[in-house]
Amino acid sequence: MDVIFTRALENDLADFPGLVVDASIPVTEAVLNDLIGAVLRENQHITAAHVSIEEQNRLEVTLRTPLWPWPLQLNLKLFHSVDLTSSPAIRAFLENHVLLGKLGAFLKILPEGIRIYEDQLSVDLGSFLTDGPEKRLLELVQSVDIHSEAGRLILNVKIAR
């Protein structure tokens, strides 16, 4: 079964013309924090990160870095949809510590694929994937809408071929 699925993805689902998939993917805080931990594993400038998911697309991020003596708490408000104009990116407004966010961007403490500009944070999803089937599937995504509840993000995803 894995061979068939892998081959279908390698062919960009060409064997399924007209395919449309609408999915709702709930992402819990635990899963989100595991993903962030995997991304930050190689980062020397951020020693710990924890994200709390709140209602109305708000996230509270607590970062620890050896460059700053206290934990840094960032409040983010996620955009309601993923930016698909180039590589898919999740974007959020930085609602506090905008100056520190800009300083962190200047000092390049964030991993490749995560950047702060003006009062916004952008996470390039494609930069965290290899050229495997996951990246091919990501390229078929037509839209992703995001909303949150306390403790989880809900991603409404549309994939079309």
SULPECOR-V770454 format. One record per helix or strand. SS is the DSSP state (A for helix, B for strand). FROM is the first residue (numbers start at 0). TO is the last residue. If there is no record, write none. Layout:
SS,FROM,TO / SS,FROM,TO
//
This chain:
A,1,9 / B,19,27 / A,28,39 / B,47,53 / B,57,63 / B,71,77 / B,80,80 / B,82,82 / B,88,93 / A,97,106 / B,113,116 / B,119,123 / A,124,127 / A,132,138 / B,140,148 / B,151,159
//
